[in-house]
Amino acid sequence: MQRVTVRCEAMVGAQIRPAQDVELHLVDDSGRRVKRRYTIRDLRAGIGEMDLDVVLHGDWPGSTWGRTARPGDEVRFQGPRGKLELRPADWHLMVGDESALPAIAAIADAVAEPSIVVVEIPDPQEQQPVAATDVRWVHRGSHAPGTPDLLLPTVSALDLPGGKGAAYLLGETRSMVALRAVLEARGIAHEAIFVKGYWNVARPDRVSGRAPERPG
Ligand SMILES: Cc1cc2nc3c(=O)[nH]c(=O)nc-3n(C[C@H](O)[C@H](O)[C@H](O)COP(=O)(O)OP(=O)(O)OC[C@H]3O[C@@H](n4cnc5c(N)ncnc54)[C@H](O)[C@@H]3O)c2cc1C
């Protein structure tokens, strides 16, 4: 994960909801224009400065930008954007992978009620302070990213509080959809679960020569 701080006059005085993001306008290796979304982890609205935490996962446009951005570089973006709204609840559950850690940490900062956080990350070095009541780190180790294999048993075994819960599932699309089924089976209402695909594992037939499938 690499933090990149972006300063922009148009963001001076901006008001954002937790976990809103910006869509960066980047170019890929072939010079083609592409857009990639990154959560505003923190906004210092007085000076129009925002922190973006970028997962470094290889030589792809977003990841490469995070690895190579230097002070003074310019970047174009659209935003703030994003539909996530906090739901009224007695407690909140946030689950995701490292791409959603900035969003999950921002939600944890914002909610007043008790919150439970479960985040899958490669290893303990990727842990960050998260202001939740209960934080569980799931270390992936050599396991492939973007599967629900490790999060499913962890979420299934959680001791959920009583009262009305709200859940936010943010990360690889199919994994998050699989987790929603588990939470519904545990009694959390469909409407109280917000699911957002942040990225998609590439299907084998799309691994080379074609643009990756984008989350809807
Ligand atoms: C609302 C929203 C907010 C987001 N916020 C953040 C954020 O704060 N920080 C962040 O890092 N990402 C965030 N993401 C996810 C990020 O936009 C995607 O991971 C994006 O695909 C990265 O672009 P890329 O050019 O690096 O890779 P792409 O060109 O999109 O994908 C190339 C290959 O990498 C794989 N891939 C993509 N992302 C990952 C990953 N995270 N881990 C492993 N493999 C991956 C794909 O399956 C594909 O095979 C957010 C997405 C959304 C929709």
The ligand as an SDF file (V2000), in Angstrom:
LIG
                    3D

 53 58  0  0  0  0  0  0  0  0999 V2000
  -15.3890    2.9930   -5.1430 C   0  0  0  0  0  0  0  0  0  0  0  0
  -14.0170    2.3490   -5.2330 C   0  0  0  0  0  0  0  0  0  0  0  0
  -13.0160    2.7210   -4.3430 C   0  0  0  0  0  0  0  0  0  0  0  0
  -11.7530    2.1190   -4.4020 C   0  0  0  0  0  0  0  0  0  0  0  0
  -10.7870    2.5080   -3.5200 N   0  0  0  0  0  0  0  0  0  0  0  0
   -9.5450    1.9530   -3.6030 C   0  0  0  0  0  0  0  0  0  0  0  0
   -8.4950    2.3890   -2.7290 C   0  0  0  0  0  0  0  0  0  0  0  0
   -8.6570    3.2880   -1.9050 O   0  0  0  0  0  0  0  0  0  0  0  0
   -7.2840    1.7990   -2.8480 N   0  0  0  0  0  0  0  0  0  0  0  0
   -7.0430    0.8000   -3.7830 C   0  0  0  0  0  0  0  0  0  0  0  0
   -5.9140    0.3180   -3.8630 O   0  0  0  0  0  0  0  0  0  0  0  0
   -8.0200    0.3700   -4.6100 N   0  0  0  0  0  0  0  0  0  0  0  0
   -9.2470    0.9350   -4.5440 C   0  0  0  0  0  0  0  0  0  0  0  0
  -10.2320    0.5230   -5.3930 N   0  0  0  0  0  0  0  0  0  0  0  0
   -9.9470   -0.5900   -6.2900 C   0  0  0  0  0  0  0  0  0  0  0  0
   -9.1720   -0.1600   -7.5280 C   0  0  0  0  0  0  0  0  0  0  0  0
   -9.9230    0.8160   -8.2520 O   0  0  0  0  0  0  0  0  0  0  0  0
   -8.9620   -1.4250   -8.3790 C   0  0  0  0  0  0  0  0  0  0  0  0
   -8.1650   -2.3410   -7.6660 O   0  0  0  0  0  0  0  0  0  0  0  0
   -8.3770   -1.1820   -9.7350 C   0  0  0  0  0  0  0  0  0  0  0  0
   -8.6250   -2.3230  -10.5340 O   0  0  0  0  0  0  0  0  0  0  0  0
   -6.8720   -0.9580   -9.7210 C   0  0  0  0  0  0  0  0  0  0  0  0
   -6.4710   -0.6110  -11.0190 O   0  0  0  0  0  0  0  0  0  0  0  0
   -5.1260   -1.1590  -11.6940 P   0  0  0  0  0  0  0  0  0  0  0  0
   -4.9190   -0.3230  -12.9010 O   0  0  0  0  0  0  0  0  0  0  0  0
   -4.0380   -1.2240  -10.6590 O   0  0  0  0  0  0  0  0  0  0  0  0
   -5.4800   -2.6460  -12.0850 O   0  0  0  0  0  0  0  0  0  0  0  0
   -6.4420   -3.1020  -13.3040 P   0  0  0  0  0  0  0  0  0  0  0  0
   -5.8440   -2.7070  -14.6000 O   0  0  0  0  0  0  0  0  0  0  0  0
   -7.8220   -2.6270  -13.0260 O   0  0  0  0  0  0  0  0  0  0  0  0
   -6.4290   -4.6810  -13.1420 O   0  0  0  0  0  0  0  0  0  0  0  0
   -5.2890   -5.4370  -13.6150 C   0  0  0  0  0  0  0  0  0  0  0  0
   -5.2870   -6.8230  -12.9890 C   0  0  0  0  0  0  0  0  0  0  0  0
   -5.0610   -6.6670  -11.5890 O   0  0  0  0  0  0  0  0  0  0  0  0
   -6.0680   -7.3180  -10.8320 C   0  0  0  0  0  0  0  0  0  0  0  0
   -6.3370   -6.4560   -9.6690 N   0  0  0  0  0  0  0  0  0  0  0  0
   -6.9780   -5.2580   -9.6470 C   0  0  0  0  0  0  0  0  0  0  0  0
   -7.0020   -4.7460   -8.3990 N   0  0  0  0  0  0  0  0  0  0  0  0
   -6.3710   -5.6550   -7.6070 C   0  0  0  0  0  0  0  0  0  0  0  0
   -6.0710   -5.7100   -6.2210 C   0  0  0  0  0  0  0  0  0  0  0  0
   -6.4410   -4.7270   -5.3670 N   0  0  0  0  0  0  0  0  0  0  0  0
   -5.3990   -6.7790   -5.7530 N   0  0  0  0  0  0  0  0  0  0  0  0
   -5.0210   -7.7860   -6.5770 C   0  0  0  0  0  0  0  0  0  0  0  0
   -5.2720   -7.7980   -7.9120 N   0  0  0  0  0  0  0  0  0  0  0  0
   -5.9300   -6.7430   -8.4160 C   0  0  0  0  0  0  0  0  0  0  0  0
   -7.2690   -7.4670  -11.7670 C   0  0  0  0  0  0  0  0  0  0  0  0
   -7.9960   -8.6340  -11.4780 O   0  0  0  0  0  0  0  0  0  0  0  0
   -6.6020   -7.5760  -13.1300 C   0  0  0  0  0  0  0  0  0  0  0  0
   -6.2550   -8.9260  -13.3990 O   0  0  0  0  0  0  0  0  0  0  0  0
  -11.4940    1.1220   -5.3630 C   0  0  0  0  0  0  0  0  0  0  0  0
  -12.4980    0.7580   -6.2710 C   0  0  0  0  0  0  0  0  0  0  0  0
  -13.7470    1.3560   -6.1990 C   0  0  0  0  0  0  0  0  0  0  0  0
  -14.8130    0.9410   -7.1770 C   0  0  0  0  0  0  0  0  0  0  0  0
  1  2  1  0
  2  3  1  0
  2 52  2  0
  3  4  2  0
  4  5  1  0
  4 50  1  0
  5  6  2  0
  6  7  1  0
  6 13  1  0
  7  8  2  0
  7  9  1  0
  9 10  1  0
 10 11  2  0
 10 12  1  0
 12 13  2  0
 13 14  1  0
 14 15  1  0
 14 50  1  0
 15 16  1  0
 16 17  1  0
 16 18  1  0
 18 19  1  0
 18 20  1  0
 20 21  1  0
 20 22  1  0
 22 23  1  0
 23 24  1  0
 24 25  2  0
 24 26  1  0
 24 27  1  0
 27 28  1  0
 28 29  2  0
 28 30  1  0
 28 31  1  0
 31 32  1  0
 32 33  1  0
 33 34  1  0
 33 48  1  0
 34 35  1  0
 35 36  1  0
 35 46  1  0
 36 37  1  0
 36 45  1  0
 37 38  2  0
 38 39  1  0
 39 40  1  0
 39 45  2  0
 40 41  1  0
 40 42  2  0
 42 43  1  0
 43 44  2  0
 44 45  1  0
 46 47  1  0
 46 48  1  0
 48 49  1  0
 50 51  2  0
 51 52  1  0
 52 53  1  0
M  END
$$$$
